[in-house]
């Protein structure tokens, strides 16, 4: 009985895990790929990711935290396909 139950659990729960998807919007994947290619940044997480619009144009903005501690701001305004990326420096107040 236990073996049969284990097999049933594997069949029922495995497909759900196989189709898990990121909850991030696709434009964050685009930003992460561009950061990896241009800045050798492996994104650990995003800070203040926002989408907005001005006069009918979509604007995408986010700050990315790299695994090595660097941070970059990325901004893209449609119809542009690439983000404008700038490194965040240390600020002193």
mmCIF file as gemmi writes it, N, C-alpha and C atoms, coordinates in Angstrom:
data_model
loop_
_atom_site.group_PDB
_atom_site.id
_atom_site.type_symbol
_atom_site.label_atom_id
_atom_site.label_alt_id
_atom_site.label_comp_id
_atom_site.label_asym_id
_atom_site.label_entity_id
_atom_site.label_seq_id
_atom_site.pdbx_PDB_ins_code
_atom_site.Cartn_x
_atom_site.Cartn_y
_atom_site.Cartn_z
_atom_site.occupancy
_atom_site.B_iso_or_equiv
_atom_site.pdbx_formal_charge
_atom_site.auth_seq_id
_atom_site.auth_asym_id
_atom_site.pdbx_PDB_model_num
ATOM 1 N N . UNK Axp A 1 ? 0.821 -1.203 0 1 0 ? 1 A 1
ATOM 2 C CA . UNK Axp A 1 ? 0 0 0 1 0 ? 1 A 1
ATOM 3 C C . UNK Axp A 1 ? 0.86 1.259 0 1 0 ? 1 A 1
ATOM 4 N N . UNK Axp A 2 ? 1.93 1.262 0.789 1 0 ? 2 A 1
ATOM 5 C CA . UNK Axp A 2 ? 2.792 2.446 0.869 1 0 ? 2 A 1
ATOM 6 C C . UNK Axp A 2 ? 3.462 2.71 -0.467 1 0 ? 2 A 1
ATOM 7 N N . UNK Axp A 3 ? 3.947 1.663 -1.144 1 0 ? 3 A 1
ATOM 8 C CA . UNK Axp A 3 ? 4.595 1.846 -2.44 1 0 ? 3 A 1
ATOM 9 C C . UNK Axp A 3 ? 3.608 2.419 -3.453 1 0 ? 3 A 1
ATOM 10 N N . UNK Axp A 4 ? 2.4 1.919 -3.459 1 0 ? 4 A 1
ATOM 11 C CA . UNK Axp A 4 ? 1.387 2.396 -4.386 1 0 ? 4 A 1
ATOM 12 C C . UNK Axp A 4 ? 1.083 3.875 -4.123 1 0 ? 4 A 1
ATOM 13 N N . UNK Axp A 5 ? 0.99 4.28 -2.847 1 0 ? 5 A 1
ATOM 14 C CA . UNK Axp A 5 ? 0.737 5.673 -2.473 1 0 ? 5 A 1
ATOM 15 C C . UNK Axp A 5 ? 1.895 6.565 -2.893 1 0 ? 5 A 1
ATOM 16 N N . UNK Axp A 6 ? 3.128 6.12 -2.711 1 0 ? 6 A 1
ATOM 17 C CA . UNK Axp A 6 ? 4.302 6.904 -3.104 1 0 ? 6 A 1
ATOM 18 C C . UNK Axp A 6 ? 4.326 7.14 -4.601 1 0 ? 6 A 1
ATOM 19 N N . UNK Axp A 7 ? 4.017 6.124 -5.361 1 0 ? 7 A 1
ATOM 20 C CA . UNK Axp A 7 ? 3.979 6.258 -6.812 1 0 ? 7 A 1
ATOM 21 C C . UNK Axp A 7 ? 2.89 7.232 -7.234 1 0 ? 7 A 1
ATOM 22 N N . UNK Axp A 8 ? 1.734 7.147 -6.599 1 0 ? 8 A 1
ATOM 23 C CA . UNK Axp A 8 ? 0.637 8.06 -6.898 1 0 ? 8 A 1
ATOM 24 C C . UNK Axp A 8 ? 1.042 9.501 -6.603 1 0 ? 8 A 1
ATOM 25 N N . UNK Axp A 9 ? 1.703 9.739 -5.485 1 0 ? 9 A 1
ATOM 26 C CA . UNK Axp A 9 ? 2.162 11.094 -5.136 1 0 ? 9 A 1
ATOM 27 C C . UNK Axp A 9 ? 3.15 11.61 -6.171 1 0 ? 9 A 1
ATOM 28 N N . UNK Axp A 10 ? 4.065 10.765 -6.61 1 0 ? 10 A 1
ATOM 29 C CA . UNK Axp A 10 ? 5.053 11.188 -7.611 1 0 ? 10 A 1
ATOM 30 C C . UNK Axp A 10 ? 4.369 11.568 -8.917 1 0 ? 10 A 1
ATOM 31 N N . UNK Axp A 11 ? 3.375 10.805 -9.318 1 0 ? 11 A 1
ATOM 32 C CA . UNK Axp A 11 ? 2.661 11.084 -10.562 1 0 ? 11 A 1
ATOM 33 C C . UNK Axp A 11 ? 1.837 12.355 -10.446 1 0 ? 11 A 1
ATOM 34 N N . UNK Axp A 12 ? 1.206 12.572 -9.305 1 0 ? 12 A 1
ATOM 35 C CA . UNK Axp A 12 ? 0.335 13.724 -9.121 1 0 ? 12 A 1
ATOM 36 C C . UNK Axp A 12 ? 1.129 15.006 -8.931 1 0 ? 12 A 1
ATOM 37 N N . UNK Axp A 13 ? 2.199 14.994 -8.147 1 0 ? 13 A 1
ATOM 38 C CA . UNK Axp A 13 ? 2.91 16.216 -7.796 1 0 ? 13 A 1
ATOM 39 C C . UNK Axp A 13 ? 4.048 16.568 -8.744 1 0 ? 13 A 1
ATOM 40 N N . UNK Axp A 14 ? 4.648 15.631 -9.417 1 0 ? 14 A 1
ATOM 41 C CA . UNK Axp A 14 ? 5.776 15.925 -10.29 1 0 ? 14 A 1
ATOM 42 C C . UNK Axp A 14 ? 5.414 16.848 -11.444 1 0 ? 14 A 1
ATOM 43 N N . UNK Axp A 15 ? 4.315 16.614 -12.168 1 0 ? 15 A 1
ATOM 44 C CA . UNK Axp A 15 ? 3.998 17.501 -13.289 1 0 ? 15 A 1
ATOM 45 C C . UNK Axp A 15 ? 3.816 18.952 -12.867 1 0 ? 15 A 1
ATOM 46 N N . UNK Axp A 16 ? 3.265 19.208 -11.716 1 0 ? 16 A 1
ATOM 47 C CA . UNK Axp A 16 ? 3.075 20.59 -11.266 1 0 ? 16 A 1
ATOM 48 C C . UNK Axp A 16 ? 4.419 21.276 -11.09 1 0 ? 16 A 1
ATOM 49 N N . UNK Axp A 17 ? 5.399 20.588 -10.546 1 0 ? 17 A 1
ATOM 50 C CA . UNK Axp A 17 ? 6.725 21.176 -10.347 1 0 ? 17 A 1
ATOM 51 C C . UNK Axp A 17 ? 7.43 21.382 -11.679 1 0 ? 17 A 1
ATOM 52 N N . UNK Axp A 18 ? 7.209 20.511 -12.634 1 0 ? 18 A 1
ATOM 53 C CA . UNK Axp A 18 ? 7.884 20.606 -13.923 1 0 ? 18 A 1
ATOM 54 C C . UNK Axp A 18 ? 7.436 21.825 -14.715 1 0 ? 18 A 1
ATOM 55 N N . UNK Axp A 19 ? 6.213 22.324 -14.466 1 0 ? 19 A 1
ATOM 56 C CA . UNK Axp A 19 ? 5.698 23.445 -15.224 1 0 ? 19 A 1
ATOM 57 C C . UNK Axp A 19 ? 5.717 24.753 -14.441 1 0 ? 19 A 1
ATOM 58 N N . UNK Axp A 20 ? 6.47 24.804 -13.337 1 0 ? 20 A 1
ATOM 59 C CA . UNK Axp A 20 ? 6.549 26.027 -12.542 1 0 ? 20 A 1
ATOM 60 C C . UNK Axp A 20 ? 7.186 27.133 -13.385 1 0 ? 20 A 1
ATOM 61 N N . UNK Axp A 21 ? 6.647 28.348 -13.285 1 0 ? 21 A 1
ATOM 62 C CA . UNK Axp A 21 ? 7.153 29.475 -14.049 1 0 ? 21 A 1
ATOM 63 C C . UNK Axp A 21 ? 7.518 30.611 -13.112 1 0 ? 21 A 1
ATOM 64 N N . UNK Axp A 22 ? 8.383 31.489 -13.595 1 0 ? 22 A 1
ATOM 65 C CA . UNK Axp A 22 ? 8.761 32.675 -12.839 1 0 ? 22 A 1
ATOM 66 C C . UNK Axp A 22 ? 7.554 33.594 -12.708 1 0 ? 22 A 1
ATOM 67 N N . UNK Axp A 23 ? 7.472 34.266 -11.582 1 0 ? 23 A 1
ATOM 68 C CA . UNK Axp A 23 ? 6.399 35.24 -11.403 1 0 ? 23 A 1
ATOM 69 C C . UNK Axp A 23 ? 6.823 36.621 -11.886 1 0 ? 23 A 1
ATOM 70 N N . UNK Axp A 24 ? 8.083 36.764 -12.312 1 0 ? 24 A 1
ATOM 71 C CA . UNK Axp A 24 ? 8.567 38.043 -12.824 1 0 ? 24 A 1
ATOM 72 C C . UNK Axp A 24 ? 8.021 38.301 -14.224 1 0 ? 24 A 1
ATOM 73 N N . UNK Axp A 25 ? 7.775 39.582 -14.549 1 0 ? 25 A 1
ATOM 74 C CA . UNK Axp A 25 ? 7.371 39.907 -15.925 1 0 ? 25 A 1
ATOM 75 C C . UNK Axp A 25 ? 8.507 39.583 -16.905 1 0 ? 25 A 1
ATOM 76 N N . UNK Axp A 26 ? 8.173 39.305 -18.141 1 0 ? 26 A 1
ATOM 77 C CA . UNK Axp A 26 ? 9.174 38.909 -19.138 1 0 ? 26 A 1
ATOM 78 C C . UNK Axp A 26 ? 10.215 39.995 -19.387 1 0 ? 26 A 1
ATOM 79 N N . UNK Axp A 27 ? 9.853 41.266 -19.203 1 0 ? 27 A 1
ATOM 80 C CA . UNK Axp A 27 ? 10.839 42.32 -19.449 1 0 ? 27 A 1
ATOM 81 C C . UNK Axp A 27 ? 11.977 42.261 -18.435 1 0 ? 27 A 1
ATOM 82 N N . UNK Axp A 28 ? 11.741 41.725 -17.242 1 0 ? 28 A 1
ATOM 83 C CA . UNK Axp A 28 ? 12.839 41.55 -16.283 1 0 ? 28 A 1
ATOM 84 C C . UNK Axp A 28 ? 13.803 40.468 -16.76 1 0 ? 28 A 1
ATOM 85 N N . UNK Axp A 29 ? 13.287 39.447 -17.433 1 0 ? 29 A 1
ATOM 86 C CA . UNK Axp A 29 ? 14.167 38.446 -18.035 1 0 ? 29 A 1
ATOM 87 C C . UNK Axp A 29 ? 15.037 39.089 -19.104 1 0 ? 29 A 1
ATOM 88 N N . UNK Axp A 30 ? 14.448 40 -19.887 1 0 ? 30 A 1
ATOM 89 C CA . UNK Axp A 30 ? 15.211 40.717 -20.916 1 0 ? 30 A 1
ATOM 90 C C . UNK Axp A 30 ? 16.316 41.558 -20.276 1 0 ? 30 A 1
ATOM 91 N N . UNK Axp A 31 ? 15.985 42.26 -19.196 1 0 ? 31 A 1
ATOM 92 C CA . UNK Axp A 31 ? 16.978 43.081 -18.508 1 0 ? 31 A 1
ATOM 93 C C . UNK Axp A 31 ? 18.089 42.208 -17.947 1 0 ? 31 A 1
ATOM 94 N N . UNK Axp A 32 ? 17.733 41.084 -17.334 1 0 ? 32 A 1
ATOM 95 C CA . UNK Axp A 32 ? 18.742 40.176 -16.782 1 0 ? 32 A 1
ATOM 96 C C . UNK Axp A 32 ? 19.682 39.643 -17.847 1 0 ? 32 A 1
ATOM 97 N N . UNK Axp A 33 ? 19.147 39.303 -19.009 1 0 ? 33 A 1
ATOM 98 C CA . UNK Axp A 33 ? 19.974 38.799 -20.114 1 0 ? 33 A 1
ATOM 99 C C . UNK Axp A 33 ? 20.916 39.885 -20.627 1 0 ? 33 A 1
ATOM 100 N N . UNK Axp A 34 ? 20.423 41.12 -20.725 1 0 ? 34 A 1
ATOM 101 C CA . UNK Axp A 34 ? 21.259 42.222 -21.193 1 0 ? 34 A 1
ATOM 102 C C . UNK Axp A 34 ? 22.356 42.523 -20.18 1 0 ? 34 A 1
ATOM 103 N N . UNK Axp A 35 ? 22.039 42.49 -18.888 1 0 ? 35 A 1
ATOM 104 C CA . UNK Axp A 35 ? 23.052 42.715 -17.847 1 0 ? 35 A 1
ATOM 105 C C . UNK Axp A 35 ? 24.118 41.628 -17.867 1 0 ? 35 A 1
ATOM 106 N N . UNK Axp A 36 ? 23.703 40.392 -18.08 1 0 ? 36 A 1
ATOM 107 C CA . UNK Axp A 36 ? 24.66 39.291 -18.145 1 0 ? 36 A 1
ATOM 108 C C . UNK Axp A 36 ? 25.615 39.482 -19.322 1 0 ? 36 A 1
ATOM 109 N N . UNK Axp A 37 ? 25.075 39.876 -20.469 1 0 ? 37 A 1
ATOM 110 C CA . UNK Axp A 37 ? 25.887 40.034 -21.677 1 0 ? 37 A 1
ATOM 111 C C . UNK Axp A 37 ? 26.805 41.248 -21.62 1 0 ? 37 A 1
ATOM 112 N N . UNK Axp A 38 ? 26.288 42.374 -21.138 1 0 ? 38 A 1
ATOM 113 C CA . UNK Axp A 38 ? 27.045 43.627 -21.189 1 0 ? 38 A 1
ATOM 114 C C . UNK Axp A 38 ? 27.892 43.898 -19.943 1 0 ? 38 A 1
ATOM 115 N N . UNK Axp A 39 ? 27.421 43.454 -18.782 1 0 ? 39 A 1
ATOM 116 C CA . UNK Axp A 39 ? 28.089 43.82 -17.53 1 0 ? 39 A 1
ATOM 117 C C . UNK Axp A 39 ? 28.612 42.611 -16.742 1 0 ? 39 A 1
ATOM 118 N N . UNK Axp A 40 ? 28.417 41.408 -17.291 1 0 ? 40 A 1
ATOM 119 C CA . UNK Axp A 40 ? 28.783 40.173 -16.587 1 0 ? 40 A 1
ATOM 120 C C . UNK Axp A 40 ? 28.161 40.148 -15.187 1 0 ? 40 A 1
ATOM 121 N N . UNK Axp A 41 ? 26.896 40.521 -15.138 1 0 ? 41 A 1
ATOM 122 C CA . UNK Axp A 41 ? 26.13 40.589 -13.892 1 0 ? 41 A 1
ATOM 123 C C . UNK Axp A 41 ? 25.154 39.428 -13.851 1 0 ? 41 A 1
ATOM 124 N N . UNK Axp A 42 ? 25.275 38.613 -12.823 1 0 ? 42 A 1
ATOM 125 C CA . UNK Axp A 42 ? 24.298 37.563 -12.574 1 0 ? 42 A 1
ATOM 126 C C . UNK Axp A 42 ? 23.329 38.124 -11.541 1 0 ? 42 A 1
ATOM 127 N N . UNK Axp A 43 ? 22.105 38.411 -11.98 1 0 ? 43 A 1
ATOM 128 C CA . UNK Axp A 43 ? 21.133 39.1 -11.127 1 0 ? 43 A 1
ATOM 129 C C . UNK Axp A 43 ? 20.703 38.195 -9.977 1 0 ? 43 A 1
ATOM 130 N N . UNK Axp A 44 ? 20.841 38.73 -8.758 1 0 ? 44 A 1
ATOM 131 C CA . UNK Axp A 44 ? 20.383 38.016 -7.566 1 0 ? 44 A 1
ATOM 132 C C . UNK Axp A 44 ? 18.909 38.341 -7.301 1 0 ? 44 A 1
ATOM 133 N N . UNK Axp A 45 ? 18.557 39.634 -7.421 1 0 ? 45 A 1
ATOM 134 C CA . UNK Axp A 45 ? 17.17 40.067 -7.257 1 0 ? 45 A 1
ATOM 135 C C . UNK Axp A 45 ? 17.016 41.465 -7.82 1 0 ? 45 A 1
ATOM 136 N N . UNK Axp A 46 ? 15.755 41.897 -7.966 1 0 ? 46 A 1
ATOM 137 C CA . UNK Axp A 46 ? 15.432 43.223 -8.478 1 0 ? 46 A 1
ATOM 138 C C . UNK Axp A 46 ? 14.828 44.072 -7.366 1 0 ? 46 A 1
ATOM 139 N N . UNK Axp A 47 ? 15.121 45.372 -7.424 1 0 ? 47 A 1
ATOM 140 C CA . UNK Axp A 47 ? 14.61 46.343 -6.46 1 0 ? 47 A 1
ATOM 141 C C . UNK Axp A 47 ? 13.771 47.352 -7.244 1 0 ? 47 A 1
ATOM 142 N N . UNK Axp A 48 ? 12.596 47.671 -6.755 1 0 ? 48 A 1
ATOM 143 C CA . UNK Axp A 48 ? 11.749 48.717 -7.355 1 0 ? 48 A 1
ATOM 144 C C . UNK Axp A 48 ? 11.503 48.535 -8.839 1 0 ? 48 A 1
ATOM 145 N N . UNK Axp A 49 ? 11.101 47.359 -9.241 1 0 ? 49 A 1
ATOM 146 C CA . UNK Axp A 49 ? 10.749 47.118 -10.635 1 0 ? 49 A 1
ATOM 147 C C . UNK Axp A 49 ? 9.365 47.729 -10.892 1 0 ? 49 A 1
ATOM 148 N N . UNK Axp A 50 ? 9.301 48.646 -11.865 1 0 ? 50 A 1
ATOM 149 C CA . UNK Axp A 50 ? 8.033 49.321 -12.153 1 0 ? 50 A 1
ATOM 150 C C . UNK Axp A 50 ? 7.77 49.381 -13.652 1 0 ? 50 A 1
ATOM 151 N N . UNK Axp A 51 ? 6.503 49.411 -13.983 1 0 ? 51 A 1
ATOM 152 C CA . UNK Axp A 51 ? 6.041 49.63 -15.345 1 0 ? 51 A 1
ATOM 153 C C . UNK Axp A 51 ? 5.126 50.838 -15.305 1 0 ? 51 A 1
ATOM 154 N N . UNK Axp A 52 ? 5.262 51.688 -16.283 1 0 ? 52 A 1
ATOM 155 C CA . UNK Axp A 52 ? 4.4 52.858 -16.329 1 0 ? 52 A 1
ATOM 156 C C . UNK Axp A 52 ? 4.215 53.309 -17.757 1 0 ? 52 A 1
ATOM 157 N N . UNK Axp A 53 ? 3.582 54.435 -17.906 1 0 ? 53 A 1
ATOM 158 C CA . UNK Axp A 53 ? 3.342 54.956 -19.238 1 0 ? 53 A 1
ATOM 159 C C . UNK Axp A 53 ? 3.336 56.46 -19.255 1 0 ? 53 A 1
ATOM 160 N N . UNK Axp A 54 ? 3.83 57.02 -20.356 1 0 ? 54 A 1
ATOM 161 C CA . UNK Axp A 54 ? 3.817 58.46 -20.579 1 0 ? 54 A 1
ATOM 162 C C . UNK Axp A 54 ? 3.404 58.686 -22.027 1 0 ? 54 A 1
ATOM 163 N N . UNK Axp A 55 ? 2.318 59.405 -22.229 1 0 ? 55 A 1
ATOM 164 C CA . UNK Axp A 55 ? 1.817 59.738 -23.56 1 0 ? 55 A 1
ATOM 165 C C . UNK Axp A 55 ? 1.749 58.486 -24.449 1 0 ? 55 A 1
ATOM 166 N N . UNK Axp A 56 ? 1.165 57.44 -23.926 1 0 ? 56 A 1
ATOM 167 C CA . UNK Axp A 56 ? 0.962 56.232 -24.713 1 0 ? 56 A 1
ATOM 168 C C . UNK Axp A 56 ? 2.175 55.346 -24.868 1 0 ? 56 A 1
ATOM 169 N N . UNK Axp A 57 ? 3.296 55.673 -24.264 1 0 ? 57 A 1
ATOM 170 C CA . UNK Axp A 57 ? 4.504 54.851 -24.35 1 0 ? 57 A 1
ATOM 171 C C . UNK Axp A 57 ? 4.721 54.138 -23.026 1 0 ? 57 A 1
ATOM 172 N N . UNK Axp A 58 ? 5.046 52.847 -23.095 1 0 ? 58 A 1
ATOM 173 C CA . UNK Axp A 58 ? 5.331 52.066 -21.891 1 0 ? 58 A 1
ATOM 174 C C . UNK Axp A 58 ? 6.78 52.297 -21.473 1 0 ? 58 A 1
ATOM 175 N N . UNK Axp A 59 ? 6.992 52.445 -20.166 1 0 ? 59 A 1
ATOM 176 C CA . UNK Axp A 59 ? 8.331 52.621 -19.602 1 0 ? 59 A 1
ATOM 177 C C . UNK Axp A 59 ? 8.542 51.536 -18.562 1 0 ? 59 A 1
ATOM 178 N N . UNK Axp A 60 ? 9.691 50.869 -18.634 1 0 ? 60 A 1
ATOM 179 C CA . UNK Axp A 60 ? 10.048 49.794 -17.72 1 0 ? 60 A 1
ATOM 180 C C . UNK Axp A 60 ? 11.326 50.204 -16.991 1 0 ? 60 A 1
ATOM 181 N N . UNK Axp A 61 ? 11.299 50.136 -15.662 1 0 ? 61 A 1
ATOM 182 C CA . UNK Axp A 61 ? 12.452 50.534 -14.854 1 0 ? 61 A 1
ATOM 183 C C . UNK Axp A 61 ? 12.678 49.531 -13.732 1 0 ? 61 A 1
ATOM 184 N N . UNK Axp A 62 ? 13.944 49.245 -13.44 1 0 ? 62 A 1
ATOM 185 C CA . UNK Axp A 62 ? 14.264 48.373 -12.311 1 0 ? 62 A 1
ATOM 186 C C . UNK Axp A 62 ? 15.711 48.579 -11.909 1 0 ? 62 A 1
ATOM 187 N N . UNK Axp A 63 ? 15.983 48.312 -10.656 1 0 ? 63 A 1
ATOM 188 C CA . UNK Axp A 63 ? 17.354 48.261 -10.157 1 0 ? 63 A 1
ATOM 189 C C . UNK Axp A 63 ? 17.658 46.789 -9.907 1 0 ? 63 A 1
ATOM 190 N N . UNK Axp A 64 ? 18.799 46.33 -10.426 1 0 ? 64 A 1
ATOM 191 C CA . UNK Axp A 64 ? 19.197 44.936 -10.281 1 0 ? 64 A 1
ATOM 192 C C . UNK Axp A 64 ? 20.365 44.836 -9.307 1 0 ? 64 A 1
ATOM 193 N N . UNK Axp A 65 ? 20.275 43.878 -8.41 1 0 ? 65 A 1
ATOM 194 C CA . UNK Axp A 65 ? 21.356 43.563 -7.48 1 0 ? 65 A 1
ATOM 195 C C . UNK Axp A 65 ? 22.069 42.333 -8.036 1 0 ? 65 A 1
ATOM 196 N N . UNK Axp A 66 ? 23.362 42.472 -8.343 1 0 ? 66 A 1
ATOM 197 C CA . UNK Axp A 66 ? 24.146 41.353 -8.86 1 0 ? 66 A 1
ATOM 198 C C . UNK Axp A 66 ? 24.665 40.494 -7.705 1 0 ? 66 A 1
ATOM 199 N N . UNK Axp A 67 ? 24.994 39.261 -8.014 1 0 ? 67 A 1
ATOM 200 C CA . UNK Axp A 67 ? 25.542 38.36 -6.995 1 0 ? 67 A 1
ATOM 201 C C . UNK Axp A 67 ? 26.842 38.895 -6.402 1 0 ? 67 A 1
ATOM 202 N N . UNK Axp A 68 ? 27.609 39.662 -7.182 1 0 ? 68 A 1
ATOM 203 C CA . UNK Axp A 68 ? 28.887 40.193 -6.691 1 0 ? 68 A 1
ATOM 204 C C . UNK Axp A 68 ? 28.738 41.519 -5.933 1 0 ? 68 A 1
ATOM 205 N N . UNK Axp A 69 ? 27.503 41.967 -5.711 1 0 ? 69 A 1
ATOM 206 C CA . UNK Axp A 69 ? 27.259 43.165 -4.918 1 0 ? 69 A 1
ATOM 207 C C . UNK Axp A 69 ? 27.023 44.441 -5.706 1 0 ? 69 A 1
ATOM 208 N N . UNK Axp A 70 ? 27.332 44.443 -6.996 1 0 ? 70 A 1
ATOM 209 C CA . UNK Axp A 70 ? 27.084 45.641 -7.803 1 0 ? 70 A 1
ATOM 210 C C . UNK Axp A 70 ? 25.601 45.815 -8.031 1 0 ? 70 A 1
ATOM 211 N N . UNK Axp A 71 ? 25.197 47.057 -8.305 1 0 ? 71 A 1
ATOM 212 C CA . UNK Axp A 71 ? 23.808 47.356 -8.632 1 0 ? 71 A 1
ATOM 213 C C . UNK Axp A 71 ? 23.768 48.178 -9.91 1 0 ? 71 A 1
ATOM 214 N N . UNK Axp A 72 ? 22.761 47.902 -10.727 1 0 ? 72 A 1
ATOM 215 C CA . UNK Axp A 72 ? 22.565 48.617 -11.983 1 0 ? 72 A 1
ATOM 216 C C . UNK Axp A 72 ? 21.109 49.044 -12.094 1 0 ? 72 A 1
ATOM 217 N N . UNK Axp A 73 ? 20.904 50.24 -12.663 1 0 ? 73 A 1
ATOM 218 C CA . UNK Axp A 73 ? 19.562 50.695 -13.011 1 0 ? 73 A 1
ATOM 219 C C . UNK Axp A 73 ? 19.372 50.431 -14.497 1 0 ? 73 A 1
ATOM 220 N N . UNK Axp A 74 ? 18.202 49.916 -14.833 1 0 ? 74 A 1
ATOM 221 C CA . UNK Axp A 74 ? 17.86 49.682 -16.229 1 0 ? 74 A 1
ATOM 222 C C . UNK Axp A 74 ? 16.541 50.362 -16.546 1 0 ? 74 A 1
ATOM 223 N N . UNK Axp A 75 ? 16.517 51.088 -17.673 1 0 ? 75 A 1
ATOM 224 C CA . UNK Axp A 75 ? 15.311 51.795 -18.107 1 0 ? 75 A 1
ATOM 225 C C . UNK Axp A 75 ? 15.114 51.516 -19.59 1 0 ? 75 A 1
ATOM 226 N N . UNK Axp A 76 ? 13.88 51.182 -19.953 1 0 ? 76 A 1
ATOM 227 C CA . UNK Axp A 76 ? 13.548 50.99 -21.376 1 0 ? 76 A 1
ATOM 228 C C . UNK Axp A 76 ? 12.221 51.664 -21.646 1 0 ? 76 A 1
ATOM 229 N N . UNK Axp A 77 ? 12.188 52.458 -22.688 1 0 ? 77 A 1
ATOM 230 C CA . UNK Axp A 77 ? 10.956 53.13 -23.129 1 0 ? 77 A 1
ATOM 231 C C . UNK Axp A 77 ? 10.608 52.591 -24.509 1 0 ? 77 A 1
ATOM 232 N N . UNK Axp A 78 ? 9.395 52.055 -24.624 1 0 ? 78 A 1
ATOM 233 C CA . UNK Axp A 78 ? 8.976 51.541 -25.931 1 0 ? 78 A 1
ATOM 234 C C . UNK Axp A 78 ? 8.969 52.667 -26.95 1 0 ? 78 A 1
ATOM 235 N N . UNK Axp A 79 ? 9.361 52.433 -28.162 1 0 ? 79 A 1
ATOM 236 C CA . UNK Axp A 79 ? 9.535 51.157 -28.844 1 0 ? 79 A 1
ATOM 237 C C . UNK Axp A 79 ? 10.947 50.575 -28.742 1 0 ? 79 A 1
ATOM 238 N N . UNK Axp A 80 ? 11.824 51.165 -27.951 1 0 ? 80 A 1
ATOM 239 C CA . UNK Axp A 80 ? 13.189 50.642 -27.814 1 0 ? 80 A 1
ATOM 240 C C . UNK Axp A 80 ? 13.158 49.192 -27.353 1 0 ? 80 A 1
ATOM 241 N N . UNK Axp A 81 ? 14.124 48.408 -27.809 1 0 ? 81 A 1
ATOM 242 C CA . UNK Axp A 81 ? 14.205 47.01 -27.415 1 0 ? 81 A 1
ATOM 243 C C . UNK Axp A 81 ? 15.295 46.773 -26.375 1 0 ? 81 A 1
ATOM 244 N N . UNK Axp A 82 ? 16.255 47.692 -26.291 1 0 ? 82 A 1
ATOM 245 C CA . UNK Axp A 82 ? 17.353 47.562 -25.337 1 0 ? 82 A 1
ATOM 246 C C . UNK Axp A 82 ? 17.136 48.506 -24.163 1 0 ? 82 A 1
ATOM 247 N N . UNK Axp A 83 ? 17.645 48.109 -23.012 1 0 ? 83 A 1
ATOM 248 C CA . UNK Axp A 83 ? 17.597 48.959 -21.822 1 0 ? 83 A 1
ATOM 249 C C . UNK Axp A 83 ? 18.791 49.896 -21.818 1 0 ? 83 A 1
ATOM 250 N N . UNK Axp A 84 ? 18.59 51.084 -21.273 1 0 ? 84 A 1
ATOM 251 C CA . UNK Axp A 84 ? 19.705 51.969 -20.957 1 0 ? 84 A 1
ATOM 252 C C . UNK Axp A 84 ? 20.129 51.573 -19.548 1 0 ? 84 A 1
ATOM 253 N N . UNK Axp A 85 ? 21.385 51.167 -19.416 1 0 ? 85 A 1
ATOM 254 C CA . UNK Axp A 85 ? 21.876 50.635 -18.143 1 0 ? 85 A 1
ATOM 255 C C . UNK Axp A 85 ? 22.929 51.568 -17.571 1 0 ? 85 A 1
ATOM 256 N N . UNK Axp A 86 ? 22.788 51.86 -16.279 1 0 ? 86 A 1
ATOM 257 C CA . UNK Axp A 86 ? 23.799 52.669 -15.596 1 0 ? 86 A 1
ATOM 258 C C . UNK Axp A 86 ? 24.119 52.011 -14.252 1 0 ? 86 A 1
ATOM 259 N N . UNK Axp A 87 ? 25.404 52.006 -13.921 1 0 ? 87 A 1
ATOM 260 C CA . UNK Axp A 87 ? 25.83 51.404 -12.651 1 0 ? 87 A 1
ATOM 261 C C . UNK Axp A 87 ? 25.55 52.364 -11.518 1 0 ? 87 A 1
ATOM 262 N N . UNK Axp A 88 ? 25.062 51.833 -10.43 1 0 ? 88 A 1
ATOM 263 C CA . UNK Axp A 88 ? 24.785 52.636 -9.233 1 0 ? 88 A 1
ATOM 264 C C . UNK Axp A 88 ? 26.083 52.74 -8.437 1 0 ? 88 A 1
ATOM 265 N N . UNK Axp A 89 ? 26.501 53.946 -8.181 1 0 ? 89 A 1
ATOM 266 C CA . UNK Axp A 89 ? 27.701 54.148 -7.394 1 0 ? 89 A 1
ATOM 267 C C . UNK Axp A 89 ? 27.376 54.381 -5.932 1 0 ? 89 A 1
ATOM 268 N N . UNK Axp A 90 ? 28.401 54.45 -5.131 1 0 ? 90 A 1
ATOM 269 C CA . UNK Axp A 90 ? 28.224 54.715 -3.717 1 0 ? 90 A 1
ATOM 270 C C . UNK Axp A 90 ? 27.874 56.186 -3.533 1 0 ? 90 A 1
ATOM 271 N N . UNK Axp A 91 ? 26.838 56.466 -2.757 1 0 ? 91 A 1
ATOM 272 C CA . UNK Axp A 91 ? 26.431 57.839 -2.503 1 0 ? 91 A 1
ATOM 273 C C . UNK Axp A 91 ? 26.778 58.208 -1.059 1 0 ? 91 A 1
ATOM 274 N N . UNK Axp A 92 ? 27.312 59.399 -0.913 1 0 ? 92 A 1
ATOM 275 C CA . UNK Axp A 92 ? 27.628 59.895 0.439 1 0 ? 92 A 1
ATOM 276 C C . UNK Axp A 92 ? 26.756 61.093 0.723 1 0 ? 92 A 1
ATOM 277 N N . UNK Axp A 93 ? 26.135 61.098 1.885 1 0 ? 93 A 1
ATOM 278 C CA . UNK Axp A 93 ? 25.251 62.188 2.251 1 0 ? 93 A 1
ATOM 279 C C . UNK Axp A 93 ? 25.946 63.11 3.232 1 0 ? 93 A 1
